[in-house]
């Protein structure tokens, strides 16, 4: 796919995205890796709006009531992906507990439109927990994404402080059910470190992920978005991140990215290369 826009032309890309009313996590989160990912033909789009119905204390998304899904969004995505000449797309969304089955049908449509029109494009979906609805999960998987991701984010002890409204066991079960429903689709998860977790707790999360068959893993450092967000308790060294990566590989993860600036979609294309 030949791009109509040069990925180095950030301003033109931003104008295109605004004209199509599309959100990218790359911009919304002020990701430090935006140039590297855009340059490799990868981008992360946030569908279903930019407002979350939950109140995770580490996240910088807006909270509250959002608009109804835009039925044209799948086609706007297609237009942007073609113009940018992307090879790998990650689709994520805010948690939309206000929608039927968390907006799973809309996510399905976004994946389907991209896959049907761009057969060489790889599409990863990073989904919320759908409040435990496995019918919603099944609907997303029916669109045949190339990777199904769901982030645990932190250790179970800190869920009530960091992931308000989420449940560790429910998130693990989602990853397990994804493997049962579509064993040919790799699963992926992410951890953010620095909330005050203990080393042994981190290792137990890695083991829990492998027990449910999780294939891909990213681990990064938490940076406090503002004074109102959860404070950083610890900054990990690069040596500690390398050690986590070594342990993760020893447990059987197929691909791991671990480092201070790593985010859940970091090097998504590279992490998926074992598929080919």
C-alpha positions in Angstrom: 0.0 0.0 0.0 1.6 3.3 -1.1 0.9 6.2 1.3 -0.6 9.4 0.1 0.9 11.1 3.1 4.5 10.9 4.3 4.4 9.6 7.9 7.0 12.1 8.8 4.5 14.9 7.9 2.9 14.9 11.4 0.9 18.1 10.9 -0.8 16.9 7.7 -1.6 13.6 9.4 -3.2 15.4 12.3 -5.3 17.5 9.9 -6.4 14.3 8.2 -7.4 12.7 11.4 -9.3 15.8 12.6 -11.2 16.0 9.3 -12.3 12.4 9.7 -13.1 12.9 13.4 -10.6 10.1 14.4 -8.7 9.8 17.6 -5.3 8.2 17.9 -3.9 7.0 21.2 -0.5 8.1 19.9 -1.7 11.7 20.2 -4.1 11.5 23.1 -1.6 9.9 25.4 1.3 12.0 24.2 3.2 8.8 23.6 7.0 9.2 23.4 7.2 6.6 20.6 4.8 8.3 18.1 7.5 9.1 15.6 9.0 5.5 15.7 5.6 3.9 15.3 4.3 6.1 12.6 7.6 5.7 10.8 7.3 1.9 10.9 3.8 2.0 9.4 1.9 1.4 12.7 -0.7 3.5 14.4 -3.2 3.1 17.2 -6.7 4.4 16.7 -9.2 4.9 19.5 -12.8 4.2 18.3 -16.1 4.8 20.2 -15.1 8.3 21.2 -12.5 9.6 23.7 -14.6 9.6 26.9 -14.5 6.6 29.4 -17.3 5.5 31.7 -14.9 4.3 34.4 -12.4 6.2 36.6 -9.0 4.5 36.5 -6.7 6.7 38.6 -3.7 6.4 36.2 -5.5 7.1 33.0 -5.7 10.5 31.3 -8.9 9.9 29.3 -11.9 12.1 29.8 -14.6 10.6 32.0 -18.3 10.8 31.8 -21.0 10.4 29.2 -20.0 10.0 25.6 -21.8 10.2 22.3 -23.3 7.3 20.4 -21.0 5.4 18.0 -20.5 7.0 14.6 -21.7 4.5 12.0 -19.3 6.1 9.5 -16.2 5.6 11.8 -15.2 2.3 10.2 -15.1 3.9 6.8 -13.2 7.0 8.1 -10.7 4.6 9.6 -10.3 2.9 6.2 -9.7 6.3 4.5 -7.1 7.2 7.0 -5.3 3.9 6.9 -5.1 4.1 3.1 -3.8 7.7 3.1 -1.2 6.9 5.7 -0.1 3.6 4.0 -0.2 1.7 7.3 0.8 -1.9 7.5 -0.4 -2.6 11.1 -3.2 -1.0 13.0 -4.2 -1.2 16.6 -7.8 -0.5 17.4 -8.6 0.4 21.0 -11.5 2.2 22.8 -12.4 3.7 26.1 -14.5 1.5 28.3 -18.1 2.1 27.3 -20.3 0.5 29.9 -23.1 2.7 28.7 -23.4 0.8 25.4 -24.9 -2.6 24.7 -22.1 -5.2 25.2 -19.6 -2.4 25.6 -19.7 -1.4 21.9 -18.5 -4.8 20.7 -20.6 -4.6 17.5 -19.0 -1.3 16.5 -15.5 -2.7 17.1 -16.5 -5.8 15.0 -17.5 -3.5 12.1 -14.3 -1.5 12.3 -12.2 -4.6 12.0 -14.3 -6.1 9.3 -14.3 -3.0 7.1 -10.5 -2.8 7.3 -9.8 -6.5 6.7 -12.2 -6.8 3.8 -10.9 -3.8 2.0 -7.2 -4.1 2.9 -6.4 -7.8 2.9 -2.7 -7.3 3.6 -3.3 -5.1 6.6 -2.8 -6.6 10.1 -5.3 -5.5 12.7 -4.9 -5.8 16.5 -7.7 -5.0 18.8 -7.2 -3.9 22.4 -10.5 -4.4 24.1 -12.0 -3.5 27.5 -13.4 -6.2 29.7 -17.0 -5.8 28.4 -18.1 -6.3 32.0 -17.6 -10.0 31.6 -19.8 -10.4 28.5 -18.3 -13.3 26.5 -20.9 -12.8 23.8 -19.3 -9.4 23.3 -15.9 -10.9 23.1 -17.1 -13.6 20.7 -18.5 -10.8 18.4 -15.2 -9.1 18.3 -13.3 -12.3 17.6 -15.8 -13.1 14.7 -14.2 -10.2 12.8 -10.9 -12.2 12.8 -8.5 -9.7 14.2 -4.8 -10.7 13.9 -4.2 -10.2 17.7 -6.7 -9.9 20.6 -5.3 -7.7 23.4 -6.6 -6.9 26.9 -4.4 -5.2 29.5 -4.2 -6.3 33.1 -2.3 -3.1 33.8 -1.3 -3.8 37.4 -1.3 -6.5 40.2 -4.5 -7.7 41.8 -3.8 -6.0 45.1 -3.9 -2.6 43.5 -7.0 -2.9 41.4 -9.3 -1.0 43.8 -6.8 1.9 43.8 -5.7 1.9 40.2 -8.3 0.1 38.0 -11.5 1.3 39.6 -14.5 -0.7 38.2 -12.4 -3.5 36.9 -11.7 -7.0 38.3 -8.4 -8.9 37.9 -10.1 -12.3 37.7 -12.6 -11.0 35.1 -9.7 -9.7 32.9 -7.8 -13.0 33.2 -11.0 -14.9 32.3 -11.5 -12.8 29.2 -8.0 -13.7 27.9 -8.7 -17.4 28.7 -12.1 -17.3 26.9 -10.5 -15.6 23.9 -8.1 -18.6 23.6 -11.0 -21.0 23.9 -13.2 -19.2 21.4 -10.4 -18.5 18.8 -7.3 -20.5 19.6 -5.7 -19.4 16.3 -5.8 -15.7 17.3 -2.8 -14.7 19.5 -3.6 -12.9 22.8 -1.7 -10.0 24.3 -1.6 -8.1 27.6 0.3 -5.2 29.2 1.6 -4.2 32.6 2.4 -0.7 33.9 4.9 -0.6 36.7 5.4 2.0 39.4 2.2 1.9 41.4 3.8 0.3 44.4 3.6 -3.3 43.4 6.1 -5.8 44.9 8.5 -7.8 42.7 6.9 -11.1 43.6 3.5 -9.7 42.7 4.7 -8.8 39.2 6.2 -12.3 38.7 2.9 -13.8 39.8 1.0 -11.7 37.2 3.4 -13.0 34.5 2.7 -16.6 35.6 -1.1 -15.9 35.6 -1.0 -14.6 32.1 0.9 -17.7 30.9 -1.6 -19.9 32.6 -4.4 -18.5 30.4 -2.2 -18.8 27.3 -1.2 -15.2 26.7 1.3 -15.0 23.9 2.5 -11.4 23.8 3.5 -9.0 26.6 4.5 -5.4 27.0 5.8 -3.9 30.3 6.4 -0.2 30.8 6.9 2.5 33.4 4.0 4.6 34.8 4.3 8.3 34.5 1.8 10.5 36.4 -0.2 12.5 33.9 -1.1 15.2 36.5 -1.2 15.9 40.2 -4.7 14.6 40.4 -3.7 11.2 39.1 -2.2 8.2 41.1 1.3 9.1 42.3 4.4 7.3 41.0 5.7 5.1 43.8 8.8 3.7 42.1 10.8 4.3 38.9 12.3 1.0 37.6 15.7 0.7 36.2 16.5 -0.5 32.7 18.2 -3.5 34.4 14.9 -4.4 36.1 13.0 -4.1 32.9 15.5 -6.4 31.2 15.2 -8.9 34.0 11.4 -8.9 33.7 11.8 -9.5 29.9 14.1 -12.5 30.6 11.7 -14.0 33.1 8.8 -13.5 30.7 10.6 -15.3 27.9 11.5 -18.1 30.3 7.8 -18.6 31.2 7.0 -19.1 27.5 5.8 -15.7 26.1 6.4 -15.6 22.4 7.3 -11.9 22.2 8.0 -9.4 25.0 8.7 -5.6 25.0 9.9 -4.3 28.4 11.3 -0.9 29.1 10.6 2.5 30.7 9.0 4.0 27.5 7.2 0.9 26.4 3.4 1.2 26.0 0.8 -1.5 25.2 0.9 -0.8 21.5 4.7 -0.3 21.3 6.3 -2.2 18.4 3.0 -3.9 17.9 4.0 -5.0 14.4 7.4 -6.3 15.6 5.7 -8.3 18.4 3.3 -9.9 16.0 6.1 -11.1 13.6 6.0 -14.6 15.0 2.6 -15.0 13.2 4.3 -15.0 9.8 
